[in-house]
Amino acid sequence: MTHRMKPLYAFVLSAFAATAALAGDAFVPVPAAQVVISELMFVKRPVVIFADTPNDPNFTRQMELIARDPKSLADRGVVVITDTDPAAKTELRQKLRPRGFSLVLMDKDWQPEIRKPLPWDVREISHAIDKFPLRRQEVNERPAAGG
């Protein structure tokens, strides 16, 4: 069964990358095993997607939803991180302790803000991020348009 998981995961990631490329964005999810938290803290806002297998229908659905509007997430400084291998015991999996599928939205301080047991579309994710304290501070400190 393991040999069947990798092709599906590769297919989902390639579809995601192709959609992002068509949208003009180089927005590709990062496997949790490749993440160095210290390099991204206060730089990127993580959206972490956990599943026990890349074949989890909720994981597949979440990746499809994110692929529809990667620009909204990129505009908010989001890095999408995936973790579909509980046996790997990544740093994020140990810190966040997901059970099955889990969507975790974190602010740039890498503290979990919202956990969801089901997929969310980008509009819902963006709306939630816009309420985060650091995001509000970013928006308030941005120079006024035309000024």
Phi, psi and chi 1 to 4 in degrees:
 res  aa     phi    psi   chi1   chi2   chi3   chi4
   1 MET       -  -32.4 -172.3  157.9  145.7      -
   2 THR   -59.1  -38.3  -57.0      -      -      -
   3 HIS   -65.4  -21.0   69.0  -78.2      -      -
   4 ARG   -85.0  -25.2  -68.5  175.3   53.6  140.1
   5 MET   -68.3  -43.9  -73.3 -174.5 -133.2      -
   6 LYS   -62.7  -42.2  -69.4 -174.1 -178.7 -171.6
   7 PRO   -62.9  -38.5  -25.7   34.3      -      -
   8 LEU   -65.8  -44.5  177.4   60.1      -      -
   9 TYR   -61.1  -43.9 -173.0   60.2      -      -
  10 ALA   -61.8  -39.6      -      -      -      -
  11 PHE   -63.7  -46.2  171.8   75.7      -      -
  12 VAL   -61.3  -46.0  169.5      -      -      -
  13 LEU   -64.7  -39.3  -73.9  178.7      -      -
  14 SER   -68.5  -36.8   65.2      -      -      -
  15 ALA   -64.8  -40.8      -      -      -      -
  16 PHE   -61.4  -49.0 -176.3   86.4      -      -
  17 ALA   -63.0  -41.1      -      -      -      -
  18 ALA   -64.5  -43.3      -      -      -      -
  19 THR   -63.0  -43.5  -56.8      -      -      -
  20 ALA   -63.4  -40.2      -      -      -      -
  21 ALA   -64.3  -40.5      -      -      -      -
  22 LEU   -64.8  -33.0  -71.4  173.5      -      -
  23 ALA   -79.0   -5.3      -      -      -      -
  24 GLY    85.7   13.9      -      -      -      -
  25 ASP  -116.8  139.2  -63.1  -57.0      -      -
  26 ALA   -97.0   71.6      -      -      -      -
  27 PHE  -114.2   97.3 -161.9   75.7      -      -
  28 VAL  -121.4  135.1  179.4      -      -      -
  29 PRO   -63.7  150.6   13.1  -17.7      -      -
  30 VAL  -110.5  127.7  178.5      -      -      -
  31 PRO   -63.9  139.2  -20.2   30.6      -      -
  32 ALA   -55.8  -32.7      -      -      -      -
  33 ALA   -64.6  -20.2      -      -      -      -
  34 GLN   -96.6   -2.1  -64.0  177.1   10.3      -
  35 VAL   -83.8  132.0  171.3      -      -      -
  36 VAL  -112.7  101.6  178.9      -      -      -
  37 ILE   -55.0  -43.7  -66.4  173.8      -      -
  38 SER   -61.0  -27.2   63.1      -      -      -
  39 GLU   -80.1  -21.5  -68.7  178.5    3.2      -
  40 LEU  -107.9  -12.5  -63.0  174.3      -      -
  41 MET   -61.9  131.4 -170.0  168.3  -66.3      -
  42 PHE    65.3   10.8  -65.5  105.2      -      -
  43 VAL  -112.7  -47.3  175.3      -      -      -
  44 LYS  -123.0  152.5  -70.2  -68.4 -174.6  177.7
  45 ARG  -103.8  109.7 -174.9  170.5  -78.6  115.3
  46 PRO   -77.3  137.0   13.9  -13.8      -      -
  47 VAL  -117.2  109.5  170.0      -      -      -
  48 VAL  -104.2  129.6 -171.7      -      -      -
  49 ILE  -116.9  113.5  -54.7  163.0      -      -
  50 PHE  -104.6  148.5  -68.7  101.6      -      -
  51 ALA  -157.8  160.6      -      -      -      -
  52 ASP   -82.1  -12.9  -69.9  -18.0      -      -
  53 THR  -157.7  148.6  168.4      -      -      -
  54 PRO   -68.2  -10.9   17.6  -25.5      -      -
  55 ASN   -87.2   -2.1  -68.4  -33.0      -      -
  56 ASP   -58.2  123.8 -178.9  -39.6      -      -
  57 PRO   -57.6  -34.3  -19.6   27.7      -      -
  58 ASN   -66.9  -39.0  -75.4  -34.6      -      -
  59 PHE   -63.2  -48.8  175.8   78.5      -      -
  60 THR   -58.6  -44.7  -55.9      -      -      -
  61 ARG   -63.3  -44.2  176.9   75.0  177.5  137.6
  62 GLN   -60.4  -42.5 -175.2   64.1   69.7      -
  63 MET   -65.0  -37.6  -62.4  -51.3  -69.6      -
  64 GLU   -64.2  -43.5  -69.8  169.2   -7.9      -
  65 LEU   -63.4  -42.0  -69.6  169.5      -      -
  66 ILE   -66.5  -37.4  -72.9  173.7      -      -
  67 ALA   -64.8  -20.1      -      -      -      -
  68 ARG   -71.8  -28.1  -70.0 -179.3 -178.0  173.8
  69 ASP  -147.9   63.9 -171.9   10.4      -      -
  70 PRO   -66.8  -25.2   23.2  -31.4      -      -
  71 LYS   -64.1  -38.7 -174.5  175.1 -176.9  -35.8
  72 SER   -61.5  -37.8  -70.6      -      -      -
  73 LEU   -73.9  -41.5  -64.1  179.2      -      -
  74 ALA   -61.2  -37.8      -      -      -      -
  75 ASP   -62.6  -22.5  -70.3  -12.6      -      -
  76 ARG  -100.9   10.8  -72.6  165.3  175.6   80.3
  77 GLY    70.3   30.3      -      -      -      -
  78 VAL   -83.4  141.2  166.0      -      -      -
  79 VAL  -116.8  125.0   58.6      -      -      -
  80 VAL   -88.9  123.9  174.1      -      -      -
  81 ILE  -117.8  132.1  -59.1  169.5      -      -
  82 THR  -114.6  145.9   59.2      -      -      -
  83 ASP  -146.3  103.7 -172.3  -30.0      -      -
  84 THR  -118.8   21.6   58.7      -      -      -
  85 ASP  -133.9   90.4 -176.8    7.3      -      -
  86 PRO   -57.7  -30.4  -19.3   27.6      -      -
  87 ALA   -66.3  -23.6      -      -      -      -
  88 ALA   -70.3  -23.1      -      -      -      -
  89 LYS    48.8   53.8  -64.5 -174.3  173.5  151.4
  90 THR   -63.8  162.9   62.7      -      -      -
  91 GLU   -58.5  -41.6 -175.5  177.3   -2.8      -
  92 LEU   -67.0  -40.1  -77.8  169.5      -      -
  93 ARG   -64.3  -39.4 -171.7  172.0  -76.5  -87.5
  94 GLN   -69.3  -37.2  -70.0  178.0   28.8      -
  95 LYS   -71.9  -42.8  176.0 -178.6  177.5  177.0
  96 LEU   -96.0  -17.1  -60.2  173.1      -      -
  97 ARG    47.1   60.1  -60.3 -171.6  168.7  -68.4
  98 PRO   -74.0  158.4   31.8  -37.4      -      -
  99 ARG  -124.0  111.9  -68.2 -170.2  178.2  140.6
 100 GLY    66.8 -143.8      -      -      -      -
 101 PHE   -70.9  138.2  175.6   85.2      -      -
 102 SER  -155.8  134.6 -177.8      -      -      -
 103 LEU  -108.7  121.1  172.2   66.9      -      -
 104 VAL  -120.0  120.8 -178.3      -      -      -
 105 LEU   -99.2  129.3  -52.6 -178.0      -      -
 106 MET  -125.9  152.7  -58.5  168.3   76.6      -
 107 ASP   -88.7  178.4 -148.8  -18.2      -      -
 108 LYS   -65.5  -14.0  -75.3 -173.4  176.0  179.9
 109 ASP   -83.6    1.5   60.7    2.2      -      -
 110 TRP    63.7   28.9  -77.3   61.7      -      -
 111 GLN   -98.5  135.3  -65.7  -57.8  -50.7      -
 112 PRO   -64.8  131.8    8.7  -10.8      -      -
 113 GLU  -106.0  -43.0  -63.2  -75.1  -23.8      -
 114 ILE  -140.6  137.0  -62.2  174.5      -      -
 115 ARG  -121.7  135.0  -64.7  172.9 -173.2 -103.5
 116 LYS  -130.1  137.1  -71.2  -65.9  173.8 -177.0
 117 PRO   -86.9   -4.4   31.7  -34.5      -      -
 118 LEU  -133.8  158.2  -64.3  171.0      -      -
 119 PRO   -61.1  149.0  -22.4   33.0      -      -
 120 TRP  -122.8  146.8  -99.0   17.0      -      -
 121 ASP   -82.2  168.3   66.1   27.3      -      -
 122 VAL   -62.5  -34.1  170.9      -      -      -
 123 ARG   -60.7  -44.4 -177.5 -176.0   56.3   78.2
 124 GLU   -66.3  -42.3  -67.1  169.0  -48.9      -
 125 ILE   -62.5  -47.7  -66.3  169.5      -      -
 126 SER   -61.6  -43.1  -62.6      -      -      -
 127 HIS   -61.5  -42.4 -176.5   70.0      -      -
 128 ALA   -65.8  -43.7      -      -      -      -
 129 ILE   -61.2  -39.1  -72.7  171.3      -      -
 130 ASP   -63.0  -15.9  -71.8  -15.9      -      -
 131 LYS   -92.8   -9.0  -66.3  179.1 -178.9  178.8
 132 PHE   -65.4  144.0  -69.6  177.9      -      -
 133 PRO   -56.7  -46.3  -24.3   32.1      -      -
 134 LEU   -67.7  -34.0  -68.1  174.1      -      -
 135 ARG   -66.5  -43.6  174.8   65.1 -179.6  159.9
 136 ARG   -61.2  -40.0  -73.5 -179.9  156.6 -167.9
 137 GLN   -63.1  -42.7 -175.8  178.4  -15.5      -
 138 GLU   -59.4  -45.9  -71.0  169.9    0.7      -
 139 VAL   -65.2  -42.0  170.7      -      -      -
 140 ASN   -67.8  -31.1  -72.0  -22.7      -      -
 141 GLU   -86.2  -10.8  -69.1  175.8   -4.3      -
 142 ARG   -66.3  136.2 -168.2  177.1  -58.3  153.6
 143 PRO   -60.6  143.9  -11.6   18.6      -      -
 144 ALA   -64.4  144.0      -      -      -      -
 145 ALA   -63.2  131.8      -      -      -      -
 146 GLY    76.9    7.0      -      -      -      -
 147 GLY  -114.4      -      -      -      -      -
